Amino acid sequence: MALSFKKLAQAQLSTVVAAIYTVPAATQAIIKSIVYANTSGLAVAVTAYDGAADDAHTITPGVSVPGTGLYTETDTKTMDAGQVFRAKAGANTSVTVTIYGLETA
Protein backbone atom coordinates (compact mmCIF):
# COMPACT_ATOMS: atom_id res chain seq x y z
CA MET A 1 0.00 0.00 0.00
CA ALA A 2 1.38 3.40 -0.98
CA LEU A 3 1.51 6.06 1.70
CA SER A 4 0.66 9.62 0.74
CA PHE A 5 0.86 12.79 2.74
CA LYS A 6 -2.27 14.87 3.07
CA LYS A 7 -3.93 17.62 5.06
CA LEU A 8 -5.14 15.87 8.22
CA ALA A 9 -6.94 18.83 9.75
CA GLN A 10 -7.49 22.56 9.46
CA ALA A 11 -9.31 24.85 11.87
CA GLN A 12 -9.47 28.42 13.06
CA LEU A 13 -8.38 28.68 16.69
CA SER A 14 -10.23 30.40 19.52
CA THR A 15 -9.13 31.40 23.00
CA VAL A 16 -10.60 28.16 24.37
CA VAL A 17 -8.69 24.89 23.96
CA ALA A 18 -10.41 22.81 21.27
CA ALA A 19 -9.88 19.39 19.70
CA ILE A 20 -8.49 19.96 16.19
CA TYR A 21 -7.61 16.42 15.11
CA THR A 22 -8.38 12.97 16.53
CA VAL A 23 -6.53 9.96 15.17
CA PRO A 24 -9.10 7.48 13.82
CA ALA A 25 -9.55 4.03 15.36
CA ALA A 26 -7.03 1.35 14.33
CA THR A 27 -4.79 4.05 12.83
CA GLN A 28 -1.48 5.72 13.57
CA ALA A 29 -0.80 9.26 12.38
CA ILE A 30 2.56 10.68 11.46
CA ILE A 31 2.54 14.46 11.64
CA LYS A 32 5.13 16.03 9.35
CA SER A 33 4.27 19.71 9.77
CA ILE A 34 1.94 22.01 11.63
CA VAL A 35 1.40 25.48 10.17
CA TYR A 36 -0.08 28.36 12.14
CA ALA A 37 -1.23 31.24 9.91
CA ASN A 38 -2.07 34.55 11.58
CA THR A 39 -4.46 36.66 9.50
CA SER A 40 -4.58 39.54 11.95
CA GLY A 41 -2.20 42.49 11.98
CA LEU A 42 -0.99 41.77 15.51
CA ALA A 43 1.14 38.98 16.96
CA VAL A 44 -0.92 36.18 18.54
CA ALA A 45 0.33 33.43 20.87
CA VAL A 46 -0.61 29.82 20.14
CA THR A 47 -0.45 26.80 22.42
CA ALA A 48 -0.95 23.20 21.30
CA TYR A 49 -1.22 19.88 23.10
CA ASP A 50 -0.74 16.23 22.17
CA GLY A 51 -3.41 14.81 24.41
CA ALA A 52 -4.72 16.52 27.52
CA ALA A 53 -4.54 20.32 27.73
CA ASP A 54 -1.91 20.44 30.47
CA ASP A 55 1.79 21.21 30.85
CA ALA A 56 2.80 17.55 30.46
CA HIS A 57 1.24 17.38 26.98
CA THR A 58 2.27 20.79 25.61
CA ILE A 59 4.01 20.61 22.22
CA THR A 60 3.74 24.29 21.23
CA PRO A 61 4.21 26.42 24.36
CA GLY A 62 2.67 29.84 23.76
CA VAL A 63 4.66 30.61 20.61
CA SER A 64 4.08 34.09 19.16
CA VAL A 65 2.92 34.07 15.53
CA PRO A 66 3.69 37.46 13.94
CA GLY A 67 0.88 39.58 12.49
CA THR A 68 0.00 38.40 8.95
CA GLY A 69 2.73 35.78 9.37
CA LEU A 70 3.32 32.06 9.73
CA TYR A 71 4.88 29.76 12.28
CA THR A 72 5.71 26.24 11.07
CA GLU A 73 6.71 23.22 13.13
CA THR A 74 8.52 20.52 11.16
CA ASP A 75 9.47 18.06 13.91
CA THR A 76 7.95 14.67 13.09
CA LYS A 77 5.38 13.56 15.65
CA THR A 78 3.54 10.27 15.94
CA MET A 79 0.09 9.82 17.40
CA ASP A 80 -1.77 6.61 18.15
CA ALA A 81 -5.44 5.79 17.60
CA GLY A 82 -7.70 7.99 19.70
CA GLN A 83 -5.03 10.59 20.54
CA VAL A 84 -6.20 14.17 20.18
CA PHE A 85 -4.33 17.26 18.98
CA ARG A 86 -5.72 20.30 20.81
CA ALA A 87 -4.87 23.99 20.43
CA LYS A 88 -5.84 27.54 21.35
CA ALA A 89 -4.79 31.07 20.42
CA GLY A 90 -4.48 34.31 22.34
CA ALA A 91 -7.17 35.92 20.16
CA ASN A 92 -10.34 34.54 18.56
CA THR A 93 -10.49 33.93 14.79
CA SER A 94 -6.97 35.23 14.16
CA VAL A 95 -4.98 32.02 13.65
CA THR A 96 -5.68 29.04 11.41
CA VAL A 97 -3.83 25.80 12.14
CA THR A 98 -3.22 23.22 9.41
CA ILE A 99 -1.80 19.77 10.13
CA TYR A 100 -0.08 17.79 7.36
CA GLY A 101 0.96 14.17 7.60
CA LEU A 102 -0.24 10.66 6.93
CA GLU A 103 -2.41 8.00 8.48
CA THR A 104 -1.56 4.33 8.38
CA ALA A 105 -3.57 1.35 9.60
C-alpha positions in Angstrom: 0.0 0.0 0.0 1.4 3.4 -1.0 1.5 6.1 1.7 0.7 9.6 0.7 0.9 12.8 2.7 -2.3 14.9 3.1 -3.9 17.6 5.1 -5.1 15.9 8.2 -6.9 18.8 9.8 -7.5 22.6 9.5 -9.3 24.9 11.9 -9.5 28.4 13.1 -8.4 28.7 16.7 -10.2 30.4 19.5 -9.1 31.4 23.0 -10.6 28.2 24.4 -8.7 24.9 24.0 -10.4 22.8 21.3 -9.9 19.4 19.7 -8.5 20.0 16.2 -7.6 16.4 15.1 -8.4 13.0 16.5 -6.5 10.0 15.2 -9.1 7.5 13.8 -9.5 4.0 15.4 -7.0 1.4 14.3 -4.8 4.0 12.8 -1.5 5.7 13.6 -0.8 9.3 12.4 2.6 10.7 11.5 2.5 14.5 11.6 5.1 16.0 9.3 4.3 19.7 9.8 1.9 22.0 11.6 1.4 25.5 10.2 -0.1 28.4 12.1 -1.2 31.2 9.9 -2.1 34.5 11.6 -4.5 36.7 9.5 -4.6 39.5 11.9 -2.2 42.5 12.0 -1.0 41.8 15.5 1.1 39.0 17.0 -0.9 36.2 18.5 0.3 33.4 20.9 -0.6 29.8 20.1 -0.4 26.8 22.4 -1.0 23.2 21.3 -1.2 19.9 23.1 -0.7 16.2 22.2 -3.4 14.8 24.4 -4.7 16.5 27.5 -4.5 20.3 27.7 -1.9 20.4 30.5 1.8 21.2 30.8 2.8 17.6 30.5 1.2 17.4 27.0 2.3 20.8 25.6 4.0 20.6 22.2 3.7 24.3 21.2 4.2 26.4 24.4 2.7 29.8 23.8 4.7 30.6 20.6 4.1 34.1 19.2 2.9 34.1 15.5 3.7 37.5 13.9 0.9 39.6 12.5 0.0 38.4 9.0 2.7 35.8 9.4 3.3 32.1 9.7 4.9 29.8 12.3 5.7 26.2 11.1 6.7 23.2 13.1 8.5 20.5 11.2 9.5 18.1 13.9 7.9 14.7 13.1 5.4 13.6 15.7 3.5 10.3 15.9 0.1 9.8 17.4 -1.8 6.6 18.2 -5.4 5.8 17.6 -7.7 8.0 19.7 -5.0 10.6 20.5 -6.2 14.2 20.2 -4.3 17.3 19.0 -5.7 20.3 20.8 -4.9 24.0 20.4 -5.8 27.5 21.3 -4.8 31.1 20.4 -4.5 34.3 22.3 -7.2 35.9 20.2 -10.3 34.5 18.6 -10.5 33.9 14.8 -7.0 35.2 14.2 -5.0 32.0 13.7 -5.7 29.0 11.4 -3.8 25.8 12.1 -3.2 23.2 9.4 -1.8 19.8 10.1 -0.1 17.8 7.4 1.0 14.2 7.6 -0.2 10.7 6.9 -2.4 8.0 8.5 -1.6 4.3 8.4 -3.6 1.4 9.6 
